[in-house]
Structures are given as structure tokens and as C-alpha cells.
Amino acid sequence: MDESRGRQLPSYLPESAFPNNTGRLNLDGYANGGSGLPGLKKRGHGHGSRSWIKIDQNGGSKILELDKATIMRHCSLPARDLRLLDPLFIYPSTILGREKAIVVSLEQIRCIITADEVILMNSLDGCVVQYESEFCKRLQTNKDQAEDLPFEFRALELALELACMSLDAQVKELEMEIYPVLDELASSINTLNLECVRRLKGHLLTLTQRVQKVHDEIEHLMDDDGDMAEMYLTEKKERAEACALGDLYFQNNISGETRVVSKSAPVSPVRSISGVQQLQRTFSSIVTSSKHGSLTSSSTNEENVDKLEMLLEAYFVVIDNTLSKLFSLKEYIDDTEDLINIKLGNVQNHLIQFELLLTAATFVATLFAVVAGVFGMNFTASIFDYPSAFNWVLIITGIACGLLYFSFLLYFRHKKVFPL
């Protein structure tokens, strides 16, 4: 009974609470008008209320001011799921299937999807504005057409589409920016180009982590049939409504049969009591069979997740392609770094060769200076009696130093220290 009544209400958000002129929920007007959201207290911004956009099945959108308690009660969500949607906290991309809702946090799109509405966190970001306008346009365009996908899957599909498109656009923008810088760095190694590549590499790492998280989240959902089965909100809602209507129907039959038996009291009371008991036993067996059928259909639903799996697979291919672009870009950066290291190593080898030649020349010049220093000493020798003797000493010493330097070069060539 309670469940059926709860199902008859489309939501905790009554349509009468929304003014027609602006579409914005006026919290202060609830006390004056006498109507409003159940459990919604009059509070200003900063006390837990946030701006949300409600999109219904007909493509209509309204801006609401809701607190966490109202959303938790309306969507049957725990508080930790709402923290994933809080813009004050940084959480990775997440898609969670719950009993009555799907919690989606993909890049800037943070929303709660139920079987008949989407509660989207209001923001000035382009993805949020595009999601609202595009989803309302699709719902209004296909209002009279039969759709293969239920409402929740269409909402999830648009969130995946915009998230993948946004990430792919950022990757293309990064490619256009980083390829010219890498080519310039390969031709001219300087501090400015190195600093620019370092900044772009950090951006690449951050973007790769975001794309990888979306990739892993979709892959995790595709691998778990139970999680995908939890996202069939429309089917679960229809089964719950059918079960509630069945309970109400049998309870009405029991009460009607009881009234008929009471009016025919002069007839056998034992037979009337036994008839009521028989009807109750029949009702119990039918309820048991209906519950068993519900469990059977639930288990069958867990196995039959082809629609959602094909939907996720399509966007898994898109995000996998985007991730491949990032890996290719990272490999290009690594190849450029290897090329730069090779060039720097080559320059370092040339410097070492030049230093080696300079060291050999310094050694030979030192020997020549030692001979000149010896003859510069103040001592008595017969060689000083011949004026041309010192010239011969210089010539012989120079030839000896030249031969010594040439022998160094031949040794370096023999050891293949550097080509000559």
C-alpha cells in the first residue's frame, strides 16, 4: 500500500511549487504560499542548499534550490554518494547504480538520474549548459516517437557523449599546441622551449589521468553485469508498481469477500470462515509466486544487459581512442627527449674530444717550456760558447714535441677515441 502510494507521486518536487514566470524555486515563498518541498527548510546559500536543474521526461527544465536531505530522501541515496557530486571536493569520474537512481560524475557533468527525471547540478560551465539544452531538445523532439532506450539510459548516454567529446577536444587542443613546440625544441634546445615542454607535459599527465579514470570506470561497468542490471531503473519501477497494484487488488478482493460472507450470516458460519481462510491461502500463494517471479525477472535482468552494454561499449571505443592519442603524444614526447639526450651526448663527446686534444697539446707545450726553463738557469756550460747552439736546441725540441703530439693522435686513432 505504502509503496504503491509512493509510486503514484512522480517526485517530492511538486509542479505547483515552481513559478511560471521564472522557473526558479522561491524558498521564501513557501512560508507565505503554504506549499513547498517536504522537509525543505528555509535557508540561504551556504547552509547546505545548492542550485539544481530538474529535467523531466517531457523535456521541461526548472531551477531548484535543494539541500542534501531533500535529495537523499527523494532519490534514496546515502550521503557519501552526494559527496561525489560536491564541487568543493575533487573526486575522479564515477558512475554508480543505486536502487532508485544513477549517480553520474563525469568531468563537469554532475547529476542524479532517476526513472523519470534528471537532477543536474547547476553551473555556468559550457558542458552543463550544453547538457541541459541538448537533453531537453532530444526529449521534446522524440516525445511522440518510440525509443529503444529508457529514459535513464538516454540521460546517461548524453553525459557520456559530452564527457568524451570534451576530453577529446582537450586532447586535440593539446596536440595542436605541443607538436610545434616539440619540433622547435628538437631543432633549437634552449631554456624557453624546455620550460614550455615541461608545462605541457604536466598538462598531458593530468589529462591522461582524467581520461584513464573515465576509461576504467566504463570498463568496470562493462565487466560487472550486476552493476549494469542495477541501472535499469524503469524496469525496476514498473515491477514495483505492478507488485503494489497486485497487493492492492487482492486486499480489495479479501475485504469484498469478507463483507459478502458477513451479509449471509444465516448460512453456515463454519463454511464462511473456511471460505475466508481458503481465500487468504490463495492470496498468500499468489503473493509468494509473484515475489518469486519478481526475483526470477531480476536475475534474468542481470543476465540481459545487452542494451546498456552496447551503449557503454560505443563510448568505451571513443574514450579508448582518446586515450591512445594521449599515449601516442606521450611517446612522441619521450622520443623527442631521447633525441635531445642524443644530441646533448654528442655535444658532450665533442667537448671531451676537444678537451683531450687540448690536454695533449698542453703536455707537449709543457715539455718545450721545461727545456727552455733548463737553459734559462744561471750555470756554466760549454754550449753557451757557441751563439747558434741555442737555436739548434729550440729546433730539436720543437721537432721532438711535434713528433710526440703526432704520436698521441695516432694512439687516439688506434684506440678509436675519436675519428680523425
WOSULRA-V189882 format. One record per pair of residues at least 12 apart in sequence whose ideal C-beta (glycine too) atoms are under 10 Angstrom apart, sorted by the first residue. I is the first residue (numbers start at 1). J is the second residue. Records with the same first field share a line. If there is no record, write none. Layout:
# WOSULRA-V189882
I: J, J
This chain:
# WOSULRA-V189882
1: 244, 247, 248, 251
2: 244
3: 240, 241, 243, 244, 247, 248
4: 240, 241, 242, 243, 244, 245, 246, 247, 248
5: 244, 248
6: 240, 241, 244
7: 237, 238, 240, 241, 242, 243, 244, 245
8: 241, 244
10: 56, 57, 114, 116, 117
11: 37, 54, 56, 74, 75, 114, 116, 117, 119
12: 37, 38, 39, 40, 66, 70, 71, 73, 74, 75
13: 25, 36, 37, 38, 40, 52, 54, 56, 62, 64, 66, 70, 74, 117, 119
14: 35, 36, 37, 38
15: 56, 60, 62
16: 33, 35, 36
17: 29, 30, 33, 35, 36, 37, 40, 62, 64
18: 54, 60, 62, 63, 64
19: 33, 62
22: 62, 63
23: 53, 54, 60, 61, 62, 63, 64
24: 51, 62, 63, 64, 65
25: 37, 40, 49, 51, 52, 54, 62, 63, 64, 65, 66
26: 65
27: 40, 41, 42, 43, 44, 49, 64, 65, 66, 67
28: 42, 44
29: 42
30: 42
37: 64, 65, 66, 67, 70, 73, 74
38: 70, 73, 74
39: 67, 69, 70, 72, 73, 74
40: 64, 65, 66, 67, 69, 70, 73
41: 67, 69, 70
43: 65, 67
44: 65
45: 65
47: 67
48: 66, 67, 68, 69, 70
49: 64, 65, 66, 67, 68, 70
50: 64, 65, 66, 67, 68, 71, 82, 85, 86, 87, 121, 122
51: 63, 64, 65, 66, 120, 121, 122, 123
52: 64, 65, 66, 70, 71, 85, 110, 111, 112, 118, 119, 120, 121, 122
53: 111, 118, 119, 120, 121, 122, 123, 128, 129, 131, 132, 135, 136
54: 66, 112, 117, 118, 119, 120
55: 111, 113, 117, 118, 119, 120, 131, 132, 135, 136, 139, 151, 155
56: 116, 117, 118, 136, 139, 151
57: 115, 116, 117, 118, 139, 143, 151, 154
58: 116, 136, 139, 140, 143
59: 135, 136, 137, 138, 139, 140, 141, 142, 143
60: 117, 136, 139, 140
61: 118, 120, 132, 133, 135, 136, 139
63: 120, 122, 132
64: 119, 122
65: 122
66: 119
68: 82, 83, 85, 86
69: 82
71: 85, 101, 112, 119
74: 100, 101, 112, 114, 117, 119
75: 98, 99, 100, 101, 102, 103, 112, 113, 114, 117, 119
76: 98, 99, 100, 101, 114
77: 96, 98, 99, 100, 101, 103, 112
78: 98, 103
80: 96, 103
81: 94, 96, 98, 101, 103, 105, 112
82: 103, 110, 112
84: 96, 103, 104, 105, 110
85: 103, 104, 105, 110, 111, 112, 119, 120, 121
86: 105, 110, 121
87: 108, 110, 121, 123, 125
91: 105, 110, 213
92: 105, 209, 210, 212, 213, 214, 216, 217
93: 105, 106, 107, 109, 163, 167, 210, 211, 212, 213, 214, 215, 216, 217, 218
94: 106, 110, 213, 214, 217
95: 113, 156, 159, 160, 214, 217, 218, 220, 221, 227, 231, 312
96: 112, 217, 221, 227, 230, 231
97: 113, 152, 156, 221, 224, 226, 227, 228, 229, 230, 231, 232, 233, 308
98: 112, 113, 114, 230, 231, 233
99: 230, 233, 236, 240
100: 112, 114, 115, 233, 236, 237, 240
101: 113, 114, 115, 117, 118, 119, 152, 231, 233
102: 114, 115, 118, 152, 153, 155, 156, 159, 230, 231, 233
104: 118, 120, 152, 155, 156, 159, 160, 163
105: 121, 159, 163, 217
106: 127, 131, 156, 159, 160, 161, 162, 163, 164, 166, 167, 210, 213, 214, 217, 218
107: 125, 127, 128, 159, 162, 163, 164, 166, 167, 170, 210, 211, 213, 214
108: 121, 123, 125, 126, 127, 128, 130, 131, 162, 163, 166
109: 121, 123, 125, 127, 128, 130, 131, 158, 159, 160, 162, 163, 166
110: 122, 123, 125, 128, 159
111: 128, 131, 132, 135, 155, 156, 158, 159
112: 155
113: 151, 152, 153, 154, 155, 156, 159, 231, 233
114: 151, 152, 155, 233, 234, 237
115: 150, 151, 152, 232, 233, 234, 235, 236, 237, 238
116: 150, 151, 152, 233, 234, 237
117: 151, 152, 155
118: 131, 132, 135, 136, 139, 151, 152, 154, 155, 156, 158, 159
120: 132, 135, 155, 159
125: 166
126: 162, 166
127: 159, 162, 163, 165, 166
128: 162
130: 158, 162, 165, 166
131: 155, 158, 159, 161, 162, 163
132: 158
134: 158, 161, 162
135: 154, 155, 157, 158, 159, 162
138: 154, 155, 157, 158
139: 151, 154, 155
142: 154
148: 307
149: 234, 307, 308, 310, 311
150: 231, 232, 233, 234, 235, 237, 238, 307, 308
151: 233, 234
152: 231, 232, 233, 234, 235, 237, 308
153: 231, 232, 233, 234, 307, 308, 311, 312
154: 311
156: 231, 308, 311, 312, 315
157: 308, 311, 312, 314, 315
159: 315
160: 214, 218, 311, 312, 314, 315, 316, 318, 319
161: 314, 315, 318
163: 210, 211, 214, 218, 315, 318, 319
164: 211, 214, 215, 218, 314, 315, 316, 317, 318, 319, 321, 322
165: 318, 322
166: 210
167: 207, 210, 211, 214, 215, 318, 319, 322, 323, 325, 326
168: 211, 318, 319, 321, 322, 325
169: 322
170: 203, 207, 210, 211, 322, 326
171: 204, 207, 208, 211, 321, 322, 323, 324, 325, 326, 329
172: 322, 325
173: 207
174: 200, 203, 204, 207, 325, 326, 329
175: 204, 325, 326, 328, 329, 332
177: 196, 200, 203
178: 196, 197, 199, 200, 201, 203, 204, 329, 332, 333, 336
179: 329, 332, 333, 336
181: 193, 194, 196, 197, 199, 200, 333, 336
182: 196, 197, 200, 329, 332, 333, 335, 336, 337, 339, 340
183: 332, 336
184: 196, 197
185: 197, 333, 336, 337, 339, 340
186: 335, 336, 337, 339, 340, 343
189: 339, 340, 343, 344, 347
193: 340
194: 340
197: 333, 336, 337, 340
200: 329, 333
201: 329, 330, 333, 334, 337
204: 326, 329, 330, 333
205: 326, 330
207: 322, 326, 329
208: 322, 323, 326, 327, 329, 330
209: 326
210: 326
211: 319, 320, 322, 323, 324, 325, 326, 327
212: 319, 323, 326, 327
213: 319
214: 315, 316, 318, 319, 322, 323
215: 315, 316, 318, 319, 320, 322, 323
216: 319, 323
217: 312, 316, 319
218: 311, 312, 313, 314, 315, 316, 317, 318, 319, 320
219: 312, 313, 316, 319, 320
221: 305, 308, 309, 312, 316
222: 305, 308, 309, 310, 311, 312, 313, 316
224: 302, 305
225: 301, 302, 303, 304, 305, 308, 309
226: 302, 305
227: 302, 305, 308
228: 301, 302, 304, 305, 306, 307, 308, 309, 311, 312
229: 298, 299, 300, 301, 302, 303, 304, 305, 308
230: 301, 302, 305
231: 305, 308, 312
232: 298, 301, 302, 304, 305, 307, 308
235: 297, 298, 301, 304
236: 294, 297, 298, 301
239: 290, 293, 294, 297, 298, 301
240: 294
242: 290, 293, 294
243: 287, 290, 291, 293, 294
246: 286, 287, 290
247: 283, 286, 287, 290
249: 283, 286
250: 279, 280, 282, 283, 284, 286, 287, 290
251: 283
253: 279, 282, 283
254: 276, 279, 280, 282, 283
257: 272, 275, 276, 278, 279, 280
258: 272, 275, 276, 279
260: 272, 275
261: 273, 275, 276, 279
262: 276
349: 417, 418
350: 418
352: 417, 418
353: 412, 417, 418, 419, 420
354: 418
356: 408, 412, 417, 418
357: 405, 408, 409, 412, 417, 418
359: 408
360: 404, 405, 407, 408, 409, 411, 412
361: 401, 405, 408
363: 401, 404, 405, 408
364: 398, 400, 401, 402, 403, 404, 405, 406, 407, 408
365: 401, 405
366: 401
367: 397, 400, 401, 404, 405
368: 394, 397, 398, 400, 401, 402, 404
369: 397, 401
370: 397
371: 393, 394, 396, 397, 398, 400, 401
372: 390, 393, 394, 397
374: 393
375: 389, 390, 393, 394, 397
